[in-house]
Amino acid sequence: MDMGLYGKTALVTGSTKGIGKAIAIELAKEGVHLLINGRDHEEVERTVREIKSAYPATSPQNAAADLTDRGQREALFQKYPHVDILVNNIGIYKIMQYGDIDDEVWNNYFRTNFLTADGLSRFYLPAMLKKNEGRIIFIASEEAVMPSGLMPQYGVTKSMLLSLAKSLSKLTKGTEVTVNTLMPGPTLSEKVLQIIEGAYPEEELSFSEKEKRFMAANLPQSELQRFIKPMEIGRLAVFLCSPYSSAFKGSPIRMDGGWCRPFFKCVRREECRFRLGFEMFL
Ligand SMILES: NC(=O)c1ccc[n+]([C@@H]2O[C@H](COP(=O)([O-])OP(=O)(O)OC[C@H]3O[C@@H](n4cnc5c(N)ncnc54)[C@H](OP(=O)(O)O)[C@@H]3O)[C@@H](O)[C@H]2O)c1
């Protein structure tokens, strides 16, 4: 199916690996010109060459930069002042005990997972609104709506993205621009792949046997009982970037393999009135 994206330009942050790379590849299949980003200039260049040789009708460009650095973000804006699609994908994550998360850790997560996406959106959104066309996608996580408690510093910053996306979506009222958040569950990025491959070293098991055993032991609540393939997220992102998704406005979109039951629950208006007794505010 032609997704109506041929000839568009997209910046996918953190697109040399994992989910970001899969999104970039799926967009390139639709004829989108990619701005490939990562901190390692050589790795970005390799990814650009890989995409160019697989999808020669497109013109991928090297947009290497450490996007947590404001100066490097501004240099990127000078070089690439226009994009039709912005996918805010970069994000750091690590299992941590709450007691070990000091101000420095909070600052690092806040800067990387939130401020970077905010800075890029603030720059690219106004031109999209002027043109009455454009897409911004935030890659959050199931941790945004159901923190597991294993990485509080991560879950908080992912919840912040949900809130920011909804606020930005309000600015798109009456336009064809959309701002949405995609919340993947456990996904088979290169990092996760290595962990599974290295698991159960004492036994002769195929990758899928290891994966099944790992899921049953560590993620029993998953209804999928396998990791999500980055390409599956890439295909969903293509739909969200396409003109067919205009009715998704400020939506939190879960692709988590049935992993999570959200703790942010919508209650009916009447229930709110009854519970709070502040009818005038509702
Ligand atoms: N994997 C999962 O199970 C999962 C689940 C839910 C949500 N997510 C979210 O999905 C997103 C991608 O995750 P992933 O697992 O695919 O990550 P990943 O494999 O670690 O890839 C991260 C990408 O971002 C780049 N990057 C990191 N810091 C950067 C910076 N400061 N400036 C520019 N580029 C930077 C990396 O390249 P360099 O290191 O070379 O810079 C790489 O290309 C994250 O936001 C994550 O929170 C992941």
Ligand as a Chemical Component Dictionary entry (heavy atoms), coordinates in Angstrom:
data_LIG
# 
_chem_comp.id                   LIG 
_chem_comp.type                 NON-POLYMER 
_chem_comp.pdbx_formal_charge   0 
_chem_comp.three_letter_code    LIG 
# 
loop_
_chem_comp_atom.comp_id 
_chem_comp_atom.atom_id 
_chem_comp_atom.alt_atom_id 
_chem_comp_atom.type_symbol 
_chem_comp_atom.charge 
_chem_comp_atom.model_Cartn_x 
_chem_comp_atom.model_Cartn_y 
_chem_comp_atom.model_Cartn_z 
_chem_comp_atom.pdbx_ordinal 
LIG N1  N1  N 0  14.278 -1.411 23.412 1  
LIG C1  C1  C 0  13.168 -1.444 24.128 2  
LIG O1  O1  O 0  12.767 -2.509 24.657 3  
LIG C2  C2  C 0  12.326 -0.188 24.279 4  
LIG C3  C3  C 0  11.024 -0.310 24.820 5  
LIG C4  C4  C 0  10.241 0.834  24.953 6  
LIG C5  C5  C 0  10.728 2.068  24.557 7  
LIG N2  N2  N 1  11.996 2.155  24.050 8  
LIG C6  C6  C 0  12.450 3.503  23.633 9  
LIG O2  O2  O 0  12.769 3.483  22.264 10 
LIG C7  C7  C 0  13.837 4.393  21.996 11 
LIG C8  C8  C 0  14.957 3.656  21.278 12 
LIG O3  O3  O 0  15.381 2.570  22.082 13 
LIG P1  P1  P 0  16.413 1.466  21.530 14 
LIG O4  O4  O 0  16.365 0.323  22.474 15 
LIG O5  O5  O -1 16.162 1.244  20.082 16 
LIG O6  O6  O 0  17.792 2.274  21.758 17 
LIG P2  P2  P 0  19.281 1.912  21.319 18 
LIG O7  O7  O 0  19.331 0.578  20.670 19 
LIG O8  O8  O 0  20.095 2.159  22.543 20 
LIG O9  O9  O 0  19.592 3.026  20.197 21 
LIG C9  C9  C 0  19.702 4.347  20.568 22 
LIG C10 C10 C 0  20.049 5.219  19.356 23 
LIG O10 O10 O 0  20.128 6.567  19.798 24 
LIG C11 C11 C 0  21.433 7.084  19.523 25 
LIG N3  N3  N 0  21.730 8.048  20.586 26 
LIG C12 C12 C 0  21.823 7.833  21.918 27 
LIG N4  N4  N 0  22.089 8.982  22.562 28 
LIG C13 C13 C 0  22.136 9.952  21.616 29 
LIG C14 C14 C 0  22.365 11.356 21.647 30 
LIG N5  N5  N 0  22.613 12.003 22.786 31 
LIG N6  N6  N 0  22.330 12.056 20.480 32 
LIG C15 C15 C 0  22.101 11.428 19.307 33 
LIG N7  N7  N 0  21.890 10.096 19.213 34 
LIG C16 C16 C 0  21.903 9.367  20.359 35 
LIG C17 C17 C 0  22.329 5.848  19.473 36 
LIG O11 O11 O 0  23.514 6.050  18.724 37 
LIG P3  P3  P 0  24.913 6.476  19.470 38 
LIG O12 O12 O 0  24.976 5.716  20.761 39 
LIG O13 O13 O 0  25.990 6.105  18.493 40 
LIG O14 O14 O 0  24.802 7.942  19.669 41 
LIG C18 C18 C 0  21.391 4.887  18.739 42 
LIG O15 O15 O 0  21.341 5.189  17.361 43 
LIG C19 C19 C 0  14.253 4.972  23.346 44 
LIG O16 O16 O 0  13.618 6.211  23.537 45 
LIG C20 C20 C 0  13.719 3.964  24.340 46 
LIG O17 O17 O 0  13.441 4.550  25.582 47 
LIG C21 C21 C 0  12.799 1.059  23.904 48 
# 
loop_
_chem_comp_bond.comp_id 
_chem_comp_bond.atom_id_1 
_chem_comp_bond.atom_id_2 
_chem_comp_bond.value_order 
_chem_comp_bond.pdbx_ordinal 
LIG N1  C1  SING 1  
LIG C1  O1  DOUB 2  
LIG C1  C2  SING 3  
LIG C2  C3  SING 4  
LIG C2  C21 DOUB 5  
LIG C3  C4  DOUB 6  
LIG C4  C5  SING 7  
LIG C5  N2  DOUB 8  
LIG N2  C6  SING 9  
LIG N2  C21 SING 10 
LIG C6  O2  SING 11 
LIG C6  C20 SING 12 
LIG O2  C7  SING 13 
LIG C7  C8  SING 14 
LIG C7  C19 SING 15 
LIG C8  O3  SING 16 
LIG O3  P1  SING 17 
LIG P1  O4  DOUB 18 
LIG P1  O5  SING 19 
LIG P1  O6  SING 20 
LIG O6  P2  SING 21 
LIG P2  O7  DOUB 22 
LIG P2  O8  SING 23 
LIG P2  O9  SING 24 
LIG O9  C9  SING 25 
LIG C9  C10 SING 26 
LIG C10 O10 SING 27 
LIG C10 C18 SING 28 
LIG O10 C11 SING 29 
LIG C11 N3  SING 30 
LIG C11 C17 SING 31 
LIG N3  C12 SING 32 
LIG N3  C16 SING 33 
LIG C12 N4  DOUB 34 
LIG N4  C13 SING 35 
LIG C13 C14 SING 36 
LIG C13 C16 DOUB 37 
LIG C14 N5  SING 38 
LIG C14 N6  DOUB 39 
LIG N6  C15 SING 40 
LIG C15 N7  DOUB 41 
LIG N7  C16 SING 42 
LIG C17 O11 SING 43 
LIG C17 C18 SING 44 
LIG O11 P3  SING 45 
LIG P3  O12 DOUB 46 
LIG P3  O13 SING 47 
LIG P3  O14 SING 48 
LIG C18 O15 SING 49 
LIG C19 O16 SING 50 
LIG C19 C20 SING 51 
LIG C20 O17 SING 52 
# 
